[in-house]
């Protein structure tokens, strides 16, 4: 999956939706690393700021967490928004 540059949905939201879908489908398991900002830039053809905004959105929602100088990882399942409802 990749960003649709003709879709009116903001690109950072599209990227967050892609990562969220990968997590829900089990393609990314808890504690797996998420692609870096620079990798997302290459994969989706977006600006680094866009990739950063997508990661920030996912972190705010509880899907991922970041460890400085290590990377961003999928949160444990109990922290996913669906687990807290």
N, C-alpha and C positions, 0 to 999 in steps of 0.2 A: 504494500500500500504506500502511496505517496500523496503529496499535497496536490490538489487541483487548483492551479493558479487562476482559473476562470470562475471558481466558486466564490460567492460573496462572503462566505464564512471566513473570518480572519484566519490567516495561515497558522498562527500559534495555536488556535483552537483545533484546527484540523490535525496538527501534529500531536497535540494532547489526546485527541480522539483516537488516533492511530495507536499510540502507546497504550492507552487505556484498553483498547480492543485486544492488543497483544497480551496484556496481562490477564484479562478475563478469559481469553482463549487458552491460556496456559503456555503460550509461546515464550513468555517471560515469567519465571517463577519468583516467589518471594526471595529476596536477597540477591537476585541476579542483577548484574550491572545493566544500566540503561545506556544506549549510545551517547557518546559525549556531544557537547554542543557542536564542535567542529565536524563530527561525523554526521549529525543531523543536517548541518548546512550542506554537506556534500550530498547526502541522500535525497534531500527535499528541495534543494536549490533555493534556499531562503537565507536571509541575513542572520548573523549570529545572535542579534538581539531577539529575533523571532524565536529561535531555538531556546534561548534563555527564558523568554516569556512562557513558552510551552512547559518547560521544566518547572518553573515557578508555580504555574497553575496546578500541575500534577502534585507538587509538594503541598500546596495549600489544601488540596482536596484529600491528601493523605495517601495517595497512590505510590509516591516515591519519597525518598529521603536522600540528602546529600551529605557526604563526609568530605570536608575540605581536603584537597590534595589527593583524594582517593577516587572520587566520582559520585555518580548518582545511582541508587539501587532501588529495586522494587521493595516496597514496605512489606512487613509481615502481614499475612492475610487479615489478622484481627484489626489492623489499622485501616483497611480499605473502607471506603464510605459505606458500602453495602453491608459490611459486617457490623456497623455501629447502629443500624436502624432497628 
